[in-house]
């Protein structure tokens, strides 16, 4: 009798616990296949369709006021008026205010021209730092705290304009590029370049470090105090391009090919994105001509990409570097990328902007982060809400309100 009572209790327990277990089982994570991204109605992912459309309408009504002709926009901006501010890479006309909202992996809203390939400016820095992460994962970089100069070989610039008949300055001309040939530059570690705290000194591709966002006092431009690496933060594209060239020297193959093979093809990106450098950023490596890419489009060039492909990259970072059953970028690397920079707590590795103390976006969770470039071009990533927002050519001051409206549409 006691045995029968025990079995009866066991069956009752199973009847109670098994359905609860089944209800708690998480659905499989959706990953969009190449060439297709499933759309779902807002209600199927727990969002209010009316409120979501209000968020979309808000974004569309807040396009940036900058000209769509990006060359004109460049020369009308402070960048075009900087010393050596002329473009040395291509610029193209941009499209309209464009965006995507992706919830639980599915597209629930899109507007503008998300398939259009446009420049993404400093969002390219997130791709660049990810290529550094691939080098770290492959063992090409042993530690981000290693001094970069210890990894460097001589870099031979391609200078077709320097004909043999015109070598009058041959004695003074440097035949190789040595990125770390000063006492200060030899103290720079990978970590400093990745966090924009290196204070690297020098000129690369005709752009002196001091000419990018110079101080108001011209007397300081070439005589400034050198800060110890890690002691100060400055957003500086010349130094970003130093990282790009250092990584090219490390990989010994063009970085767009590394990105394509190891990230963009595996995540199903289209074949329409392009990553370019400058007209003068060519080097000779292993007997081949290679172009060192730009980490942004401050002086033209950079990453040309669609909103769909931006979203795929953002989705990869939302999933902590994993795509289906493959860990494309290690969790260890992304943990470092999300670690606040001591002298700039809302910045991790370039260009992972962090919502530390909710200073970046007050309406968003502190765990959210974003890949941000001029335009603005923004890939907002929200692990807490399983949410991606791609917003291109939106007024920067409107992004927080857009996030607020999207989050309010959650039921």
N, C-alpha and C positions, 0 to 999 in steps of 0.2 A: 504493500500500500504506500509506504514511504517512497519507494522507487517510482511508482506511478505519479505520485505528487511531484516528485523532482522533475520528471519528464514533462509534466503538464506546465510547471513553472518555466522550464527551459523553452518550450514552444511559445509560451506567452511572451517571454523575453525576446525571442527571435522576431516574433511578429511586431513587437514594438520597436526594436532597435534597427532592424534591416531597412525598413522604409526611411527612417531618419538618416541612416548612413547614406542611402541612395540620394536623398534630397541634398545632403551636404557635399556630394561629389561635384567638383568643379567641372564645368564644360571644357572641352578641348579648346586651346587657344587657336584662334583663326589667324592664319598667315596668308596674305593675298598672293595668288600665283602670278607669274609673269604675264603682263599684258591685260590683267583684269583685277579689279578690286570690288568686292561685293558691296552693294548699297543696301541699306536696310532703313525701314521707316523708323522715325524717332521713337515711337511708342514701343517698338520691339526691344529697345535697349534701355528702356526706362527714362525716356526724355519726352518732354512736352513739345509737340511739333509747332504749336503756335509761338511759344516762347523761343524756340530754336530759330524760327524764321525771323523773329524780331531781332535776334542777335546777328543773323546774316544781313538783314537790312541795315542794321547799325554799321557793320563793317563796310558795306558798299557805299554808305553815305559819308564815310570818313577816309576817303582816298587821300594820300599825301598830296600836297600842293606842288611838289617838285615837278618840273617838266618831264614828260615821258621821253623826250629826247635826252638820253643820259649824258651825251657829250655836252649838250647845252647845260644840263643840270650840274655837271662837273665844274664848268667854268663859272657858273653863277654861285657856286658854293665856296666855302673857305678853302677847300682842297685845291681848287683851281687857282687860288691867289697865294698859295704857299710858295716859298722858294723851291725851284725845281718841281713845280706842281703840274707840269704838262703830262698828259697821258703817254705811256709807252706801250700800252696794250689796247686791244680792241674794246670799244663801247658800242652797245646797240640800243635801239629804241625799245622801251619796255612796254608791257601790256597793261591792262586795266587792273584795278584793285581786285585781287583774286584770293580765294581761300578754300580750305577743306576743314571739315570737322569729322574726326574719327573717334567713335566710341566703341569700346570693347572689340576693337579691331576692324569695325565696319564703317564705311563712309555713310554718315547720316545727313550731311549737307555739303554742297560745293557750289561755288559761284565764280564768276569771272572766266578766265581761261586757264584752268589748272594743267592743261596739257602743253601750254606754251612754254618754250625754253627761253628763260631770261637769266640775266646775271643775278647772283644771289649775294654778291659782295662778301661780307665777313662771315657769313655762314660757312664759307669755304674753310675757315679756320678750324671748324669742328671736324671736317673731313681730314684736314692736315694733321691735327692732333691724333685722329684715329689711325692714320698711317704710321705715326710714331708709335701708337699702341700696338699695331701689328708687328713693328720691328721689335718692340719689347717682348711680345708674346713669342716671337720667333727666336729670341735669344740674341738678336743683333745689338740690342741695348741691354746690358746686364743690370744696370740700376739707373733710375732717373736722376740720382744724385752724382753720377759720374760726370767728370769734366768732359765737355763735348770735344775739346781739341784732341783728346787722346784717341778718338775714333776717326779722325780726319786724315785723308790722303791729299796730296796736291790736286787742286782743281784747275783744269786747263780751260780758260775761256775761249770761245770761238769768236775770233775777231777778223772777219773777212776784209774789213776796211784797212787793216794794217798791212799794206803791201810791202813786199821786200824792198821796193824802191823808195819807200818813205819810212826810214828807220832813224831819223835824226834824233829821236829821243830814246833810242834803244837802251842807253846806259841807265836811264832812270825808270824806264817802263818795267812794270812787274809782269812777268810771263805767266804767273800762276795766281790763283785766288787763294789766299790764306785767311780764312774767316776769323781766326783766333790768334793773330800774330802779335797782339799787344799783351802787356802784363795784366791789364784789366780783363781782356776777353778770355784769357786762359783760366780765369777763375769761374767762368760761367758753366753751369751744369745744365743737362737737358731739362730738369725741373724748372729752371729759371726761364728758359726760352718758352716752355709750354705755358707758363703763368704770366708771361709778359713782365717779368721782374728782372731781366738780365742786365739792363742798361748797357747793352752791347754798343760799342763805339766803332764808327767806320762808315764807309760808303759801299753800297751794293747796287748794281744795275743803274748807276748814275744818280742814286737817291741817297744823300747823306742821312744818317740817323736823326740829326738835329732838325732836318727840314720837314719832318713829318710832325704836324701839330706843334710848331715851334712856340716858344714863349714869346711874350709881348716885347721883350727886350732883345733886339738884334745883337747887342754886345755880348750876350751870353751864349749865342748859338754855337760858337766853335770853342768856347772857353769854359763851358759848364763844368760843374763839379761832377765827378764820376761817383755814383752810388754803388756800394757793395751789392753784388747780385743777391736778390731776395729782399733787399731793404726798401725798395720803392717800386711802385707799379706805374707803367705808362703804356698806353695803347699805341703801338708803333708798328706800322706795316713793313718798314725796312727790316726790323728785327724778326718779324714773322717770315719774311723772305729769306733771312739767314737760316731759320729752322728748315724751310723747304729745301734750300740748297744743301744743307748738312744731311738731310734725310735722303736726298738724291745720291749724294756721295756714299751714303751707307748702303742703300738698296742696290746701287749700280744699275738701275733701270728707271725709266720715267715713272713718276709717282702716279699719273693717271692709270697706267697699266697695273700697278700694284693695287690701286683702289678698285679697278674694274674686276680683277681676278678674285680678290679676297673679300670684297664687300658688295659692290654694286651688282655683279652677276648673281651671287648667291641670294640677294634679297629681291631679285626679280626686277631690278631697275630697267628702264627702257634703254634703247641704244642711242638716245638723242642728247644725253648730257655730254659736255665737253669741259675739260679743265686746261686752261692755257696759262702761259707765262707772258713775258714781255718780248718785244721785238729784239731786245739785246740780251735776253737771259739764257743764251745758248752756251753749252760747254761741250768739250770733247771728252768722252769717257769710254774707255775700252774700245777706242777706234771708231766710235759712233757719235753722231751729233744728238744731244739730248737737250730739251728745254726744261729749265727749272721753273716750276709753276709759281703762280702768285697765290698767297694765302688770303687774298681779298681782291677787291677791284678799285682800290684807292687810286691807282694810276692806270686803270683799265685792266683788261684780262680777267683772270680768275675763273670761277666755276659758273658755267652756263647750264641751267637745269630747270626742269619743270616742277610744279608744285606736287605732282604725284610722286616724283622721285625724291623730292625733299621729304615728303611724308613717309616714304619707305625708310629713309635713313632715320628720321625721328622715331619711327616705330621700332626700329632696331635698338635704339637707345632706351626706349620705353621698356623693351623686353630684356634690358640689361645685357645687350650684346648677343643674345641668342636668337637664331632664326630657325624655326622648326626644331630639328634635333641637333643643330650645329651651333657651337659657341664661336661666333665669328670674331668677336672682340672679347677678351677675357674679363671676367667680373673683377679681377684684381686691378686691371687697368682702369675700368670705369669707376671703381671705388676711388682711385686716386683722382680721376677727372672730376669727380663730384666733391672732392675735399676742398673747402674754402681756402683761398690764398690768404695768408695771415694779414698782409697789408691791403688786401682788397677782398673782403669776405663774400661778396656776391659773385666772385669769379673763381672758377676752377681751372682746369686746363682749357686753353682756347678751343672753341668759343662756347664753353659750357657756362652759361650764366645761371647762377644759383639764386634761389629765393630765400636766402639766409635772413632770418628774422623778418621774413615777408617784406623785405625792402624793395625787391624787384617788382613784384605784383602783389599788392595788398589784398586783392580779392582771391588769390590762389593759395593753396596749401604751401607750407614751408618746404615740403618735399619736392615741389614742382621745380622744373628748370627749363631753360630755353636756349636754342641756338639762334643767335641774333646777328644780323648784318644790316648795313645801310639799306635804305629803300623806303621804310624799313622792310626787311625780310625776316620773318620770325617763325620758328618752329617751336611751339609751346608743347612741352611734354609733362604730363601729369599722371604719375604712376598711381597715386591715391584714388583717382577717379577713372583710371584706364582711358585716358583721353589725350588726343593729339589735336592741336589747332595749328594749321598753316595759314599765315596771314601775310600776303605780299602787297607791298605798296600801300600799306595802311598808315595813317598818321600815328606816329609812335606814342603820343599821349593818349590815344584811344584804345591801346591794347588791353590795359587793365580792365576797362569797362566792358570790352568784348568778352574777356574771360569771365567777368562777373555775370554777364547775361547768359553765356553758355552754361555756366554752373547753376544758375537759377532755373534753367530749363530741366534740370534733373528732377525726377519725381521722388 
